[in-house]
Amino acid sequence: MVLDENSAPKLIGVLSKVIYPLRAALGNKNEQIAERSLDALKMLSDKVGSHLNPNIKSLVTPIVKHMGNKKLKDKIYLTLQTL
């Protein structure tokens, strides 16, 4: 759904339902899950833009826990720049 060009209105409609699972995935200790959720967050941010702003604080909190991980650090910075 995120990859569809016209998906922004649909995503905005379900954004409140997506935030909690995405936050849980971002905070997951499994490196692969955290990495994939960072990719998903970046794509979501690209589509919904400023509609994500009210949720940024709750999404950044679990991301900070992975800052010490060298494999995820660059991807975290890239994702945070997108937000």
Rosetta constraint file for C-alpha pairs under 8 A:
AtomPair CA 1 CA 7 HARMONIC 6.25 0.50
AtomPair CA 1 CA 11 HARMONIC 7.97 0.50
AtomPair CA 2 CA 7 HARMONIC 6.21 0.50
AtomPair CA 2 CA 8 HARMONIC 7.81 0.50
AtomPair CA 2 CA 11 HARMONIC 7.51 0.50
AtomPair CA 2 CA 43 HARMONIC 6.72 0.50
AtomPair CA 2 CA 44 HARMONIC 6.56 0.50
AtomPair CA 2 CA 47 HARMONIC 7.19 0.50
AtomPair CA 3 CA 7 HARMONIC 7.55 0.50
AtomPair CA 3 CA 43 HARMONIC 7.92 0.50
AtomPair CA 7 CA 11 HARMONIC 6.06 0.50
AtomPair CA 7 CA 47 HARMONIC 7.50 0.50
AtomPair CA 8 CA 12 HARMONIC 6.07 0.50
AtomPair CA 8 CA 47 HARMONIC 5.39 0.50
AtomPair CA 8 CA 48 HARMONIC 5.60 0.50
AtomPair CA 9 CA 13 HARMONIC 6.32 0.50
AtomPair CA 9 CA 48 HARMONIC 7.93 0.50
AtomPair CA 10 CA 14 HARMONIC 6.65 0.50
AtomPair CA 11 CA 15 HARMONIC 5.74 0.50
AtomPair CA 11 CA 44 HARMONIC 7.98 0.50
AtomPair CA 11 CA 47 HARMONIC 7.85 0.50
AtomPair CA 11 CA 48 HARMONIC 6.93 0.50
AtomPair CA 12 CA 48 HARMONIC 6.21 0.50
AtomPair CA 12 CA 51 HARMONIC 6.96 0.50
AtomPair CA 14 CA 18 HARMONIC 6.44 0.50
AtomPair CA 15 CA 19 HARMONIC 6.29 0.50
AtomPair CA 15 CA 52 HARMONIC 7.88 0.50
AtomPair CA 16 CA 20 HARMONIC 7.74 0.50
AtomPair CA 17 CA 21 HARMONIC 7.86 0.50
AtomPair CA 18 CA 22 HARMONIC 6.09 0.50
AtomPair CA 19 CA 23 HARMONIC 5.97 0.50
AtomPair CA 19 CA 55 HARMONIC 7.42 0.50
AtomPair CA 19 CA 59 HARMONIC 7.76 0.50
AtomPair CA 20 CA 24 HARMONIC 6.24 0.50
AtomPair CA 21 CA 25 HARMONIC 6.18 0.50
AtomPair CA 22 CA 26 HARMONIC 6.11 0.50
AtomPair CA 22 CA 37 HARMONIC 6.58 0.50
AtomPair CA 22 CA 41 HARMONIC 7.59 0.50
AtomPair CA 22 CA 59 HARMONIC 7.83 0.50
AtomPair CA 23 CA 27 HARMONIC 6.30 0.50
AtomPair CA 23 CA 58 HARMONIC 7.17 0.50
AtomPair CA 23 CA 59 HARMONIC 5.47 0.50
AtomPair CA 23 CA 62 HARMONIC 6.78 0.50
AtomPair CA 24 CA 28 HARMONIC 6.28 0.50
AtomPair CA 24 CA 62 HARMONIC 7.88 0.50
AtomPair CA 25 CA 33 HARMONIC 6.28 0.50
AtomPair CA 25 CA 34 HARMONIC 5.99 0.50
AtomPair CA 25 CA 37 HARMONIC 5.89 0.50
AtomPair CA 26 CA 33 HARMONIC 7.37 0.50
AtomPair CA 26 CA 34 HARMONIC 4.90 0.50
AtomPair CA 26 CA 35 HARMONIC 7.87 0.50
AtomPair CA 26 CA 37 HARMONIC 5.58 0.50
AtomPair CA 26 CA 38 HARMONIC 6.72 0.50
AtomPair CA 26 CA 59 HARMONIC 7.55 0.50
AtomPair CA 26 CA 62 HARMONIC 5.78 0.50
AtomPair CA 26 CA 63 HARMONIC 5.97 0.50
AtomPair CA 27 CA 34 HARMONIC 6.75 0.50
AtomPair CA 27 CA 62 HARMONIC 4.49 0.50
AtomPair CA 27 CA 63 HARMONIC 6.43 0.50
AtomPair CA 27 CA 65 HARMONIC 7.22 0.50
AtomPair CA 28 CA 33 HARMONIC 6.58 0.50
AtomPair CA 28 CA 34 HARMONIC 5.88 0.50
AtomPair CA 29 CA 33 HARMONIC 7.88 0.50
AtomPair CA 29 CA 34 HARMONIC 7.19 0.50
AtomPair CA 30 CA 34 HARMONIC 6.30 0.50
AtomPair CA 31 CA 35 HARMONIC 6.06 0.50
AtomPair CA 31 CA 72 HARMONIC 7.97 0.50
AtomPair CA 32 CA 36 HARMONIC 6.13 0.50
AtomPair CA 33 CA 37 HARMONIC 6.07 0.50
AtomPair CA 34 CA 38 HARMONIC 6.22 0.50
AtomPair CA 35 CA 39 HARMONIC 6.46 0.50
AtomPair CA 35 CA 72 HARMONIC 6.70 0.50
AtomPair CA 35 CA 75 HARMONIC 7.69 0.50
AtomPair CA 36 CA 40 HARMONIC 6.24 0.50
AtomPair CA 37 CA 41 HARMONIC 6.03 0.50
AtomPair CA 38 CA 42 HARMONIC 6.18 0.50
AtomPair CA 38 CA 75 HARMONIC 7.29 0.50
AtomPair CA 38 CA 76 HARMONIC 7.01 0.50
AtomPair CA 38 CA 79 HARMONIC 6.55 0.50
AtomPair CA 39 CA 43 HARMONIC 6.31 0.50
AtomPair CA 39 CA 79 HARMONIC 7.62 0.50
AtomPair CA 40 CA 44 HARMONIC 6.01 0.50
AtomPair CA 41 CA 45 HARMONIC 5.97 0.50
AtomPair CA 41 CA 79 HARMONIC 7.30 0.50
AtomPair CA 42 CA 46 HARMONIC 6.19 0.50
AtomPair CA 42 CA 79 HARMONIC 5.42 0.50
AtomPair CA 42 CA 82 HARMONIC 6.37 0.50
AtomPair CA 42 CA 83 HARMONIC 7.42 0.50
AtomPair CA 43 CA 47 HARMONIC 6.41 0.50
AtomPair CA 44 CA 48 HARMONIC 6.12 0.50
AtomPair CA 44 CA 49 HARMONIC 7.92 0.50
AtomPair CA 45 CA 49 HARMONIC 5.17 0.50
AtomPair CA 45 CA 50 HARMONIC 7.90 0.50
AtomPair CA 45 CA 52 HARMONIC 6.63 0.50
AtomPair CA 45 CA 82 HARMONIC 6.78 0.50
AtomPair CA 45 CA 83 HARMONIC 6.11 0.50
AtomPair CA 46 CA 82 HARMONIC 7.24 0.50
AtomPair CA 48 CA 52 HARMONIC 6.49 0.50
AtomPair CA 49 CA 53 HARMONIC 7.85 0.50
AtomPair CA 49 CA 83 HARMONIC 7.77 0.50
AtomPair CA 52 CA 56 HARMONIC 6.44 0.50
AtomPair CA 52 CA 83 HARMONIC 8.00 0.50
AtomPair CA 53 CA 83 HARMONIC 7.90 0.50
AtomPair CA 55 CA 59 HARMONIC 6.35 0.50
AtomPair CA 56 CA 60 HARMONIC 5.98 0.50
AtomPair CA 56 CA 83 HARMONIC 7.59 0.50
AtomPair CA 57 CA 61 HARMONIC 6.39 0.50
AtomPair CA 58 CA 62 HARMONIC 7.65 0.50
AtomPair CA 59 CA 63 HARMONIC 6.86 0.50
AtomPair CA 60 CA 64 HARMONIC 6.32 0.50
AtomPair CA 61 CA 65 HARMONIC 7.31 0.50
AtomPair CA 62 CA 66 HARMONIC 7.54 0.50
AtomPair CA 63 CA 67 HARMONIC 7.11 0.50
AtomPair CA 63 CA 76 HARMONIC 7.23 0.50
AtomPair CA 66 CA 72 HARMONIC 6.96 0.50
AtomPair CA 66 CA 73 HARMONIC 7.40 0.50
AtomPair CA 67 CA 72 HARMONIC 7.18 0.50
AtomPair CA 67 CA 73 HARMONIC 5.57 0.50
AtomPair CA 67 CA 76 HARMONIC 7.35 0.50
AtomPair CA 68 CA 73 HARMONIC 7.11 0.50
AtomPair CA 69 CA 73 HARMONIC 5.97 0.50
AtomPair CA 70 CA 74 HARMONIC 7.70 0.50
AtomPair CA 71 CA 75 HARMONIC 7.97 0.50
AtomPair CA 72 CA 76 HARMONIC 5.96 0.50
AtomPair CA 73 CA 77 HARMONIC 6.32 0.50
AtomPair CA 74 CA 78 HARMONIC 6.22 0.50
AtomPair CA 75 CA 79 HARMONIC 6.07 0.50
AtomPair CA 76 CA 80 HARMONIC 6.07 0.50
AtomPair CA 77 CA 81 HARMONIC 6.16 0.50
AtomPair CA 78 CA 82 HARMONIC 6.44 0.50
AtomPair CA 79 CA 83 HARMONIC 6.51 0.50
